[in-house]
Amino acid sequence: MITKLHQIRIIGGGQFYCREDERVLIAMERNGADHIGVGCRGGGCGYCRVRIAEGAYRTGKMSISKVSAADQSVGYALACRLYPLEDLVIEVENS
């Protein structure tokens, strides 16, 4: 099975590519970029919180104290638990 590759563009920053089965934060590190803050990588600290401005995605389990259901409804997620389903445009909170 071939995994799709998606472009991740950071508003006011750079860009990198991420596989559909890869977390955005891990892809960023793999590509040698540092646009998004890196914390625990486990969905609990909230340091990699971003807002997805454009594009479809799915998320893994995240701490609701860092990203509430209301936050999720307006596009917030933790990059360490974010998987692209198509090209994404992301706004970074902690730069």
Stockholm file with secondary structure:
# STOCKHOLM 1.0

chainA/1-95         MITKLHQIRIIGGGQFYCREDERVLIAMERNGADHIGVGCRGGGCGYCRVRIAEGAYRTGKMSISKVSAADQSVGYALACRLYPLEDLVIEVENS
#=GR chainA/1-95 SS CCCCEEEEEETTSCEEEEETTSCHHHHHHHTTCCCSCCSCSSSSSCTTEEEEEESCEEECCCCTTTSCHHHHHTTEEEGGGEEESSCEEEEESCC
#=GC SS_cons        CCCCEEEEEETTSCEEEEETTSCHHHHHHHTTCCCSCCSCSSSSSCTTEEEEEESCEEECCCCTTTSCHHHHHTTEEEGGGEEESSCEEEEESCC
//
